[in-house]
């Protein structure tokens, strides 16, 4: 079989499942661990479609209708993808959410989407949703994914699949109903309804169409083939992980379901070739590698740092000579020619040194992530530059991407053959971009009236393309605010470099304005603080204040090393002042003058979104007293 995937041309996502079954048949589509951690139970493309087909028939018998919303509250597992296949074959709309969702959000979602059916993961989730429905007086039929052998009145997926298979055996013509559903679905019909994680208030329902997802499958430049092993670590209900799984189905690759708990072990057991990831995973892995090096023999430590040094210089030369270095200023031919000569010299000087140390030292580091990882797309937040530079220099291709739930999600992404660091790469095909002044609303890029076309001018990122949602479900006011002249307003600040790559510099709504009138983005400061071994999590505050403060969650190492709370705060205060200083390139008004040490870490589902983004409004409300105390003492 050739490495290039067959040219699948599905009419909708249900049709994608069908075509994958036809083309890939008995090849493994998904795999889950058994009781033996070294054994994985595969599910073939044919089995996936057959079980999805049977479940779809049973759901239709229960009354699920075309384009009806059906809630799915569960985490990553193979039954989730079977359920999604069934929902798509019914022509219904999947409304997914994870088990870490609060009861308030579950109630809001069920009420807002009007679901009559809800698939829950297990008995614990069944009890939670039952209580939610009872309190809110919602009449929702519950279906349990995993049969826990406990007495329950709810249907289970296994029972419904059995019912569907019996229907198939007794009446094969019943499949015509599914075929008719698939044939009648149009590109603009709803595929999924995803409620945003609520970083700024109540979640909004993002209605994505079959056309939105098919555009992503066609245009995202991910080099995945049928022979790849793809590790799934991010929440499956999030569109970022979900689009990668749709791509693996289209390309015939196998997805292995892992978890944060088993991530490090599964990297070694599965030896993945590709995965979607979040910056926090690479920050933790980077810290673990450096800790291992710090505990090693001094000779090994020295060899590691030499290998990183030589590799950095080698890859920097390769990047320039290949035209992949970031260009922040207008190219000048004479200077470019001079630098090319110098880079050729640097490349020839470091090539043999890199070759030796790459094989002797860095290969051992790559083996710590399985040894076969060709690449990963990091999304859901900014990737710290030092982390970006480190992994790409040691031969692990971390490709930063950018997008939102409302854009299905990918708008821009680096490619393996175009890794322009400090950017999220070029826009993917058929995606239009403009940068707009946040005060005046006038376009800054593209600007044909300027010789630079508006490059390196900072403003709000606005986009148009086939992956952009049509609307927020049942929320015309929010939909109207999200668009201007047909352009979707991302709320992110960015600029375009001279090699036409997009750089993200902050959030419009996260900008902190000090009493002095200075505007600053908290993201770069928080990113720098999180690189400290003493700091696990943090959030910078200071809106309408004279100066900045920070909420700090100390690392376990910091707590262990300190004798008491007073010493811990003193050490953290010194660390913060050292990191956010003029020596590290920060301006005087960016200095953090006071900190509050928190005893409890930020948790996913409360202060954090599933992709570890700060829910600033939640944190500000929860720690209102601590924030007020910061500025009472510094005023």
C-alpha positions, -999 to 999 in steps of 0.1 A, spaced: 0 0 0 14 34 -9 22 60 17 -1 86 1 -37 82 13 -65 74 -11 -84 105 -23 -114 103 -1 -141 128 -11 -168 125 15 -200 145 12 -203 149 50 -187 135 81 -210 105 82 -199 97 47 -163 100 59 -168 71 83 -184 50 55 -156 57 30 -129 50 56 -145 16 62 -146 8 25 -109 19 19 -92 8 51 -114 -21 62 -97 -43 88 -68 -18 95 -68 -5 131 -85 29 135 -84 33 172 -68 15 201 -73 15 239 -52 0 266 -62 -33 283 -55 -43 319 -20 -52 307 -4 -18 301 17 -32 272 -13 -45 253 -37 -24 233 -71 -34 220 -76 -22 184 -109 -13 167 -108 -15 129 -123 10 105 -148 -17 94 -158 -24 131 -161 13 138 -185 18 110 -205 -14 116 -210 -6 153 -217 31 145 -243 19 119 -260 -4 144 -261 23 171 -275 48 146 -303 25 138 -311 20 175 -310 57 182 -333 63 152 -357 37 167 -357 57 200 -367 88 180 -335 107 173 -342 128 142 -321 144 115 -304 177 127 -315 171 163 -291 180 190 -278 151 212 -255 157 241 -224 136 247 -208 140 281 -177 119 283 -139 118 280 -116 101 255 -125 65 249 -133 44 219 -170 44 227 -170 81 222 -159 78 186 -185 50 180 -212 73 194 -201 102 172 -201 79 141 -237 69 150 -248 105 155 -234 115 122 -250 86 104 -283 97 119 -277 132 105 -280 146 140 -257 171 158 -232 160 184 -231 184 215 -200 172 234 -185 181 267 -160 165 292 -166 150 326 -148 179 343 -177 202 333 -194 218 363 -231 210 371 -240 246 362 -225 243 328 -242 209 322 -275 225 331 -269 255 308 -259 233 279 -288 209 282 -313 238 285 -298 259 257 -294 231 231 -327 215 240 -314 180 238 -339 151 243 -311 125 244 -278 125 263 -250 99 261 -230 98 294 -197 80 300 -203 59 331 -225 54 362 -209 84 380 -217 107 351 -251 92 348 -259 100 384 -246 136 380 -266 143 348 -297 126 363 -295 150 393 -290 180 370 -320 171 349 -342 165 380 -333 199 396 -337 217 363 -369 197 354 -354 186 321 -368 155 304 -337 139 288 -333 102 279 -299 91 292 -277 65 275 -246 51 293 -214 45 273 -198 20 297 -218 -8 312 -207 -8 349 -229 -39 357 -248 -17 382 -286 -18 382 -297 11 361 -328 21 341 -306 37 314 -298 21 281 -262 13 273 -243 17 240 -236 -21 241 -274 -29 244 -283 -5 217 -256 -18 193 -270 -53 199 -305 -40 191 -292 -23 159 -274 -55 148 -306 -75 152 -324 -49 131 -298 -52 104 -300 -90 104 -338 -90 103 -342 -62 77 -311 -53 57 -332 -27 38 -333 -6 69 -299 7 60 -316 27 33 -327 51 61 -290 58 69 -281 62 32 -310 86 28 -298 107 58 -263 109 44 -275 118 9 -297 146 22 -271 163 44 -258 195 30 -224 212 37 -242 239 58 -260 214 79 -249 212 116 -221 187 124 -214 196 160 -224 222 186 -195 229 209 -199 252 239 -169 274 245 -150 268 277 -162 301 291 -130 322 297 -152 353 296 -186 344 312 -213 319 301 -203 295 274 -216 302 238 -227 274 215 -205 273 184 -224 256 156 -200 240 132 -211 225 99 -201 195 79 -185 219 54 -164 236 81 -149 202 92 -144 189 56 -125 221 48 -101 215 77 -96 179 66 -87 191 31 -65 221 40 -46 214 72 -10 205 60 -4 176 84 17 148 70 -2 118 84 -4 85 65 -20 51 70 12 38 87 13 65 114 6 60 151 -12 91 165 -14 97 203 -45 113 216 -40 132 248 -62 163 246 -99 163 253 -118 146 225 -148 170 228 -126 199 220 -125 207 183 -87 209 182 -83 172 191 -114 163 172 -102 177 139 -70 157 142 -90 125 148 -111 132 117 -79 136 97 -65 103 110 -98 86 99 -95 102 65 -58 91 61 -62 56 76 -39 62 106 -44 46 140 -52 68 171 -42 56 205 -61 70 235 -38 81 263 -43 104 293 -22 130 312 -17 103 339 -2 78 314 13 103 289 50 97 297 46 59 298 26 58 265 52 79 247 76 50 252 51 22 248 34 34 216 63 53 201 39 78 184 48 94 151 24 124 155 1 140 181 -18 171 189 -5 188 221 -8 219 243 22 241 254 19 230 290 27 194 280 60 205 265 68 228 294 65 199 317 85 176 295 112 203 292 114 206 330 116 168 334 145 166 308 164 195 325 159 179 359 172 146 346 203 164 332 208 183 365 209 150 384 233 134 359 271 131 362 289 164 354 305 149 323 270 139 310 257 173 319 284 190 300 279 168 269 242 176 269 248 213 270 274 211 243 250 190 221 223 217 225 247 245 217 260 228 185 225 218 175 211 253 180 237 268 157 234 241 131 196 244 129 197 282 129 220 281 98 198 255 81 167 277 89 183 308 73 196 290 43 162 273 38 144 306 40 126 297 72 141 323 96 116 348 109 119 381 90 108 411 111 123 438 89 123 445 52 149 423 34 179 442 21 196 423 -7 232 432 2 228 423 39 210 391 30 239 380 7 264 388 34 245 369 60 241 339 36 278 337 32 283 338 70 255 312 75 272 289 50 304 292 70 286 285 103 268 255 88 300 240 75 317 246 109 289 231 131 278 203 107 303 176 119 300 186 155 262 185 153 263 152 135 284 135 162 266 150 193 232 145 177 238 107 174 257 103 206 237 126 230 204 140 216 192 106 203 188 95 239 167 126 246 145 118 216 141 83 228 124 97 260 94 107 238 94 74 220 121 81 194 97 81 164 79 114 168 80 132 134 60 161 147 34 176 169 11 205 165 10 227 197 -21 248 201 -45 262 226 -20 287 239 13 304 232 44 282 231 72 298 251 101 307 228 127 289 249 106 257 248 100 261 211 137 266 204 148 237 226 127 210 211 131 220 175 169 222 181 171 187 195 152 173 166 116 171 178 94 191 154 70 211 175 48 230 150 28 258 166 -6 264 152 -34 290 158 -72 289 158 -104 291 178 -134 268 183 -153 293 160 -129 285 132 -130 247 135 -102 255 147 -71 259 125 -64 292 108 -26 290 106 0 264 113 37 258 107 47 231 84 75 206 87 91 222 56 85 258 69 92 260 107 94 298 112 98 301 150 81 328 170 52 326 145 22 302 140 31 298 104 13 309 72 -25 309 69 -39 276 56 -54 275 20 -85 295 13 -82 314 45 -82 352 43 -66 374 69 -66 410 78 -51 430 108 -73 458 120 -66 488 143 -83 480 176 -92 517 183 -102 529 148 -113 497 132 -93 505 101 -74 477 82 -37 477 88 -29 446 68 -30 441 39 -25 477 29 -16 481 -8 -10 518 -3 21 510 18 54 496 5 54 471 33 17 461 27 11 466 65 36 440 77 47 440 114 17 463 123 -1 451 154 -39 449 155 -69 426 159 -68 394 138 -99 391 116 -105 362 92 -128 347 65 -127 312 52 -146 279 47 -138 268 83 -154 298 100 -187 291 118 -219 305 106 -234 314 140 -235 311 178 -265 288 184 -296 306 195 -276 337 202 -280 363 174 -266 392 195 -233 374 201 -232 363 164 -237 399 153 -209 411 176 -185 384 163 -186 396 127 -179 429 110 -185 432 72 -184 394 69 -151 391 88 -149 371 120 -133 390 149 -110 366 167 -103 390 197 -66 382 193 -38 406 186 -13 398 159 9 409 131 23 395 98 60 390 94 80 398 62 79 361 53 41 362 55 37 342 87 13 352 115 26 361 149 2 362 179 10 389 205 -19 389 229 -56 391 235 -76 423 230 -97 417 261 -67 406 282 -48 438 277 -41 454 311 -43 492 312 -24 508 341 -34 541 357 -4 557 338 -22 547 306 4 521 296 -10 490 278 6 456 283 -2 420 275 0 396 306 7 366 284 45 371 279 50 379 316 31 348 327 50 326 302 83 338 315 72 332 351 61 296 344 95 287 332 108 290 367 112 257 386 97 275 416 64 285 399 37 260 388 10 285 378 5 322 378 -18 351 367 -7 387 363 -32 414 375 -33 452 377 -61 467 356 -65 504 365 -37 501 391 -4 520 394 16 488 389 13 450 384 8 422 408 7 384 404 -11 354 419 15 326 422 9 289 427 43 276 439 57 243 426 61 213 449 99 218 448 95 254 460 73 243 489 96 215 499 127 237 500 111 265 521 110 262 559 78 281 563 53 303 543 73 335 550 104 320 535 85 306 505 70 340 497 104 357 500 120 332 476 91 336 451 92 374 453 129 374 446 124 350 417 96 371 402 117 403 404 147 386 388 127 371 360 106 402 351 135 426 350 153 450 326 180 424 322 155 400 307 141 427 284 110 439 304 101 475 306 98 494 339 60 494 339 60 457 333 77 450 367 56 430 392 57 448 425 38 424 447 27 388 448 1 366 465 10 330 471 -19 306 466 -22 274 485 -44 257 459 -35 250 423 -57 262 394 -79 233 383 -93 223 349 -130 229 349 -127 257 375 -99 282 370 -86 265 338 -101 255 305 -94 219 293 -65 233 273 -51 249 304 -60 285 295 -67 308 325 -103 317 330 -94 351 342 -129 362 352 -133 331 375 -98 336 391 -105 374 396 -138 366 413 -124 337 434 -94 356 446 -109 391 448 -97 396 484 -61 385 476 -60 408 446 -74 438 466 -47 432 493 -20 433 466 -28 468 457 -37 480 492 -1 473 502 15 488 470 -6 519 466 
